[in-house]
Amino acid sequence: MNILVTGGAGYIGSHAVQRLLADGHQVVVLDNLCRGHREAVPAGVPLIEAGLLDGEVIEATLREHRIEAVMNFAALTYVGESVDQPLSYYENNVAGVLSLLQAMERAGVKTIVHSSTAATYGEPATMPIVEDTPQSPINPYGQSKLMVEHMLRDYAVAHDDFAFAILRYFNVAGSDPQARIGEDHDPETHIIPVLLQAAQGKREKAYIFGDDYDTPDGTCVRDYVHVVDLVDAHTVVLGALKPGDQRVYCLGIGNGMSVKEIVDAVKQVTGVDFTVEIADRRPGDPPSLYADPAKIKRELGWSAKFTDTQTMVADAWRWFQAHPEGYGS
Ligand code: UDP
């Protein structure tokens, strides 16, 4: 298939590109490089430097490359930043996808696999989270992603042959086991890369944000899924999408790990006993978030294969060691 990957120069998008190419698809990347890295896009893959709001560029790209489906990874994704800069989040994540859908409509492209998030659930009353757990986001990031879910559903009602998948991510970890691409965020706020930076000596110490939660060891529990598994789910879902389909799945491994367990795994994998201190809770962090991914297993046969935390950390560590400065851009 000819596939446009928006945000294809970012962490998850670049892993999707790698997988789609390995599966024999023709891939075009659209990325404004505000968070992505040119070096993450393999040689030979067209990189269109544009954002989701550049509707005319998107339309022309869709036509020129005869795109048949879009995978949308382009988004701003930091909870804290979304609280400080809500309009940027609504502009990029909501108006951006509106512009993308309009361009798709003009170019006659009718299939999209869209990245959504567990942040659309807010602080759910029941755990594990399933697809129809009530969504009630508690920050602008989650709100922006939920708005797009509504937009896709409403659009589908009016267009019988439009097909979409909404994939709600939990915590994504790891990287290409061959360390060709990896995670390089600036600023870095995610727990595993932060701990790996501490192991590298790039941070004097790391902090656990709160150890007085109502969880088994007092630290927050999250469902970490290997990025290779995550993009595998995208290819399975895309392969299954038929005109008129509306598919929604939670992508997790179905098992939560606490921050303390992640710290232990990172220390074990790296062999470095870096300093970790307990700090205040981070605003907006629910105590526990993990998925029950039974629906995608039942319907499409997908489940995560690399569920061992040490494997995720080891793959991420390989990238960090091979590229101590990330992409350098
Ligand atoms: N966390 C932490 N110290 C850090 C970064 C994160 O204790 O330096 C915790 C955070 O409070 C949350 C968990 O690790 O409970 C996962 O946070 P992350 O930012 O990686 O992902 P999120 O769950 O926010 O998407």
Residues whose N, C-alpha, C, O or C-beta is under 5 A from the ligand:
A	BS01	UDP	T189 H190 I191 V194 Y207 I208 F209 C220 V259 R282 D285
